[in-house]
Amino acid sequence: MLYALSLSPFVAALLMALSSGRDTRAALRLSFVLSVVIAAFGICALVQGGSTPVHAWFQLWGTDATIGFGLRADGLSAWLIQLVTLLTPVALLGSHRQVSQRMREYAVAIFVLSGAMINCLLVTDIVLFYVFFEAMLVPTLILVAMFGDEQRKVAGLQFFLYTMFGSIFMLVAIWYLAVHAGTTDLSVLAALLNEGESGVGDNARWWCFLAFVFAFSVKVPLMPLHSWQAPIYASAPTGAVILLSGAMAKIGAYGFLRIVLPMFPDETIASAPCMMIISGIGVVVGALLAIAQTDLKRMLAFSSLSHLSLVIVGIFSLHSAALTGAVIQMMGHGFAIAALFVMVGWLERQFGHRQIDRLGALAQKVPVMAVLFVMAMLSAVAMPGTASFVGEFLLLFGIAQQFPGHLLLVAIIGTSVILGAVYMLRATQKVFYGPAKDDFSHIQAWYKSEAIAVVPMLLCSFYFGLYATPISSSVAEMAKELSYKSSEADAEAEVEIKSPKVSQIQQGEQR
């Protein structure tokens, strides 16, 4: 089943490429059916889990390491794969009118992007992880170049330069680890590094750690590496930005959980205060920047910066509750932001702009959309009963438990919830319930395809808000293991500090 899940997006892309591009409706129907099939494979992977045998592929140049193709779906990766597969049909339905007669080409790029993300979450070899990590860049740039707005060239170039610059250092670190450890298997590499048998010195470990942190911080993104985010979110077509914000950004957080914490526990503990401060600043500054925006897409871009910075704060708190909350928050954010971008994309097509101050009284024209927008907005601001609320509660609870003497830090980070309500409520009030500013007599009724895309996202958000046990129980073992690693490293450090005193006592007893 994992092989079918791994290959299905690329098979779907091939089938779309071979289909006729003349009938747009037929292309939409075919792509939607294929995306539902992929989602069904994702559900099977979530239910069954497990792994496949590792098949030796080729030897990495200049090393003794052999690249192996193996797949694994555990609690962490399976839920993020499910998020990708759920967002893929939403991306297709949310943009099919925007791409007009080029639905076939659009669907091919969407499926390739989805396949790169799914395999990035499935593979057990760090080199293959890097290959798919970089492969996500190609279809994203194609989507922006073919269907983006007039600023797409600048936004695409900025996105390309940031991503490639961050990944170069990760590539060097991967090659260095393969040379000295003689393996590229993620589990074996983590075990060798933790047992001190990798042949990698302390200074080299730090450089490798920083390389991975830099690459994943660009992908999330974290401040001050976020400059590419708002331009690409504003320029990309609706479907592309749904996958960018709802799924691709989570790959960066997944990298921290899958690679950084298990492979470099000592370095993670030492740098945790610094990473929490940087991410905490991003939480507040991202929310303040969102308040200052007049463009709906840019507002949602900075909202994502704030929410995902909170996820990174929780990851580096190294508390099991916060780690569990980080996964739930990623899922909740993906559902809410996808629904919001679908509706903002519809507004942009109808009015030709996304300016908050130029919209108003739309609840009179599209009342159903107004209700769904309010529900998505409440999900985004973590209203009780939504997945985002469960995630943010566990994140703040875990941080407070890990640092009981620093409740001021929790309070400052918690202000993002209040600030989030400010910019979301302000935008909703002006766009749907404020005075009419544009003539919307020409506005068409809200399309059923957009409603079909939005409603499942909202249902998922409220379902996991009321019953988050399926997610929390799946990632509990991962959260416990990573938090245990930090405790174990702390205990070892404490023993090392106390060892001279222990030696003196033992010497005195011998005398």
N, C-alpha and C positions, 0 to 999 in steps of 0.2 A: 504493500500500500504506500509506503514511503517513496518507493521508486516512482509510482504513478503520480504522487503529489509533486515530486521533484520535476518530472518531465512534462506534466500536463500543461503548464502555462506556455511552454515553448511549442508543444504540439498545437495548442490553440492558436498561437501566433502564426504558425505555418499554415494551418487551415484557413485562417483569415487572409493571409497573403495569397493563397490560391483561389479564394472566392472572388466573385464578381464585385467590382467596386462601383458599378453603375446604380444599383438599387440600394439606397441608403437605409431604408427600412429593413430590408433583408439582412444587410450587414449588421444592423443593430440587434435584430432578433438572434442571429447566429452568435454574435459575440456575447450577448446576455446569457444564452443557453450554455455556452462554453464556460463562462464565468461561474455559473451555478454548479456545473459539474466539478470545477476546481474547488469550489467551496465545500462540496460534498466530500471530496478527498480530504480537505482540511479537517472536517468534522471527524472523519474516520481516524485521522492521525491523532486528533485530540483525545478520542475515546480509547484507542488502542495503544498509542504511544510506542515505546520500544525503539529498537535500533536495527540496523542492517549490518552484515559482515563488512569488514573493511577490505577492499580490493586494492592491492598494490598497483600503482599506475606507472609512475616514472620516478627516476632519481633526480632530486633537485640539484641543479648545476652547482659545482663547487662544494658540495656537502656530501655526507653519508646518509642523509635523510631521504626516505622514499615517500613520495606523495601517495596517500591512500584515499580512495573514494569510499566514504562511509557516511551514513545518514543516521541522525538521532533526533527523536522528538520527545522531550521531557516536558515537565509542567511549564517551564519558562518559554521554551521555543514554540511549543504547541499552541499556546494561547496567542502569542504574537503572530504565528502563522495564520491562526483563525482570524485575527484582526485584518491581516493582509487580504485573505480570501473574501472576507465580508466587504471590504472597501472596494475591491475590484469591480463588482457589478455596479456599485454606487458611482464609481468614477465613470463608467460607461454610460449610465443613464443620465448622470448629471451634466454631461457635456455634449450629448449627441446632436443637439440643435446648434451648439456653438461651432462644431467642426464641420457642419453642413455636409457637403458632398464627399468629404474625405474620411468617412467613418471607418472604412477598412484600414487605412494607414494608421489612423488614431488607435484603433483596437489592437493592431499589431504591436505598436509601441507600448500600450498599456499592459498587454500580456507579457512582453519581454521584461518590463520593469517589475511586474508582479513576480515573475519567475526568478529574477535576480534576488529579490528580497526573500522569497520563500527558501531558496537554496542557501542563502547567506545564514538563515536561521537553522537549516538542517544539517549542513556539512560538519564533520568532526575533524577536518584537517585545516590548520590555520592558513595554509597557502590558498586552499580553495575558498576559505572564508574571505581572504583578501581579494581573490579574483571576482567573486560575486559582489563584494563590497564596492569594488570599482566599477563593475558592470552596470550597476544602477545608474551611473552617471550618463551613459550613452543614450538610453531611451528618454531620460529626463531632458537632456539637451535637444533631442529630436522633437519632443513634444513642445518645448518652449519655442524652438526655431520655426516649427510649422504652424503652430496655433496660438502663439503668444501675441501680446499687444505690441505697440510701436517701440516700447523700451526693452524688447526681448533680447536684443543683441548685447546690450550692456549688462543686463541681469544674468544672461546665460554665461557670459565671459567671467563675470565676478564669481558666480557659482562654480564654474569649472576651475578657476585659479585657486580658490579657497580649498576646494575638495582635493584637488591634485597635490597641492602643497602640503596639506595635512597627511595625505596618504603616503607620500614619499618617505617620510620618516618611519611610518609603520612598516613599509616594505623593507627598509634597511634593518629594522629591529627583528623582523621575522627571519630574514636571511642570517643575521648574526646568531639568533637562537638556534636555528637549524644547523649551523656550522658547529657550534659547541655542544649542543645536546644530542645531535644526530637523529632527531625525530621532528616531525611537524604535526603529530597527533595532539590534539588539544589536551586530552586527559593525561596522556603520558608526559607531555611537556610540563603541565602543571605539577604533576607528581615529582618529576626530576628537579624542578626549580624549588619546590617546597622542601625536598629532602637534601638539598645542597649537592646533588650529584649531576647537575647539568653542565658543570665546567664554566659557568658564567660567574664572573666576579661581582663583588658588591657594587662597585661603581658602574659596571656594565648593566647590572640589573636596574639601577636607577635610570640610566639613559634609555633602556628599553621600555621601562615603565612610563617615562615621560613621553616617549614616541607614541605609544598606544593612547595615552590620555589626550595628547594633542589631536590625534586623528579622530577620536570619538567625540571630543569637545567641538570640533568643527561640524561634525555630522548632526549633533543634537539640535541646535548649537548652544554653546555657552558664551557668555560675555568674556572677553571682548572680541570673540571670533564669530559674531552674529551678523556682521554687516551685509552678508550675502542674502540673508533670509527674507527680509521685507521686500527687496526688489524682485526676487524670483517668485515669491508668493503672489505679488501683485501682477507680474507679467505672465505667469503660466496660465494655461487654460484650466478650467474648473477641475476636470478629472485629474490632471497632473498634480495640482496643488492639494487635492484630497489625499492622494497617495504620499505626497511629500510630507505634509503635516501630520496626517493620520497614521502613517506607517513607517516611512523612511527615517524620520527623526528618531523613532524608537529603536532603530538598528544601532544608533550610537549608544543609547542607554543599555541595550542588549550587550554591546561590546564591553562595557564596564562590568556587567554582571557575569558574562561568560568568560572573559579573558583577563581583565585587569585584576579583579578581586581574587579569583582562584590562583592566578600565576604569581602575583606580587602582593601577598598579604602584608608583609612587613612594610613595604613602601606605601601601600594603601593606608595603613594605620598612621604612618609618619606624616603623610600629606593630607590626611582627612580634614584637619582643621582648616587648612588653606583652601581645599576644594569646597568645603562647606561655606566658607566666607565668600569665595568667588561666586558660587552658585546662589547663595543667599542674596547677594547684591543683584544678580540677574533676576531673581524672583521679584524684587521690589521695583527695580529700574524697568524691567519689562512691562510691569503693570502700569507704571507712570507713563511710559512711552505710548502704551495703548490708549491711555486717557487722552493724550495729546493729539491723536490721529483724527483726521476728518475723512479718511478713506477706509471703507469697511474691510477690504482685504488686508491692508497694512495694520489695521487694528487687530484683526485676528492673528496676524503674523507675530506681533509683539505679545499678544495673549499667549500664544504657543511658547514663546521664549520664556515667559514667566512660569507657566505650568510645568514645562519640562525642566527648568532650572530647579524647581521644587523637587522633582523626581530625583535629580542628581544629589541634592542635599540629603534626601532620604537614603540613597544608596551609600553615600559616604558616612552616614551616621553609623552604619554597620550594626544596626539593630534589626532583629528578625521581623518585628512588626512594621518597621519602616520599609524594609526590603519587600515585604508582602504588599504594603500599601503602594510602593513604587510601581509594581506590575499592574495592580488594579487601577491606579491613576493613569497609566499609559493606555489601558483599554478604555477607560471612561473618557479620556481626552480624545482618543481616536473617534469614538462614536459621536461625541458632541461637535467636534470641529468639522467632521465630514458633513454632518447635517447642515451646519451653518454655512459652509462654503457652497453647498449645492444651492441654497436659497440666495446667497449673495451673488452667485453666478447668474441666476435667473434675473435678479434685479439689474445686473450689469447689462444683460442682453436687451432688456426692455427699455432702459433709460439711456444706455450708452455711457454711463458713468457709475461710480460707487461712492459719491460724496454724501456723507451723512447730512450735511446742512442743506442739501438741495432736494432731499426726499422728505415726504411727510404724508400722513393720513392714508397710508396704504392699506390699513385694516378695513377701510370702507370698500376698497376694490378687491382685495384678496384676503378675505377674513380667515379662510382655512390656513393659508400660509402664515398669517399673523399669529394664529394659535400655535402652529408648529414651531415658528421662530421663537416664541416665548418659551416653549418647552425646551428647545435646544439651548436657549440662553440660560435657563435655570439649571440645566445639566452642566453647562460649562462653568457656572459659578458655584458648583458643588452644593446644590440644594439637597437637603436630606431626602433620601429616597432615590438618589442617583448614584451611579458607579463612582463619579468624581468625588462625591461626599465621602464614601467609604474609603477611597484611596487617600484623600487629603487628611481625613481623620487619623488613619493609621500612620501616615507619614509624620504628622505633627506629634502624635502620641509616642511613636518610636523615638523621635528626636528628643522629646522631653524626658523619656525614660533613660536614654543613653547619657544625656547631659542634664541631670536634675538641678545642677547649680547654675545653669545658663538659660533660665526661662525667658530672659530678655531676648535671646536669639530666637526662641520659638515665637515670642510675641511679634517680633519684627517680621519674621517670615510669614506669620499668620495674617499680617496686614494685607498680604496679596489677595486673600479671600475677599476682604472689604473693598480693595481697589478694583478687583475683578468685577464685583457687583456694580461699582460706579460706572465703568466704561460700557459694560454690557447693558445695563438698564438705561443709560443715557442714549445709546444707539437705538435700542428697541423703542424707546419713547419717541424719539425724533422721527424715526423712519416710518413707524406704523401708527402712532397715535398723536403726533404733532400736527401743526397746521399744514395744509396742502401748499406746496411751493411750485411744483411742476404740474403741467396739464397731463393727467394720466388717463384721459378719455380713450387714448389709442392703445392702452395696455390690454393685452390679451389675458384671458383667464389662465390661472395657474395650471400647468400641464400635469397630467396624471403620472408621467414618467418621473418627474421630480418628486412627487408625493410618494411614489413607490420606492424611491431611493432614500427619502428622509425618514419615513415612518419606521422601518426596521431598525435604523440606528437609534431612534428614540426608545423603541421597545427594549432594545438590548441595554441601553443605559439605565432605564428604570428597573429592568429585571435584575441586573447585577447590583443595582443599588439596594434592592430589597432582599436579594439572596446572592451574596458574593462568595458563598462557600465553595462552589465549583472552582473558582480561581484561587482562593486562599488555600484550599486544601492541596491543590496541585503544585503550588509553589512553596508550600510550607517546608518541605525537605531542603529545597535549595536555599531558602532564607535561613533556616537553622544551620545549614552547613557553612554558609558564608559568615554568619555572625559567630559561629563556633570557631572558625579560622581566626577571626580577629581576637577572640578571647584567648585562644591557644597561643597566638603570637604574643599577646600582652603578658600571659603567664610566663612564657619563655623569657621575655625581656625582664620580667620581674625577678626570675631566678638568676639571670645573668647579673643583675644589679646587686642581688643579695649574696652572690656566690663568694666574694672575698670575705664577707663576715662569716659565712658558713665555714670557710676554710680555716679562719682564725679560731673559731670555736672548736673545730675538729682537732687542730693542732694543740690547743690548750688541753683538750681531753686526753690526747696521747701523752702529753707531758705529765 
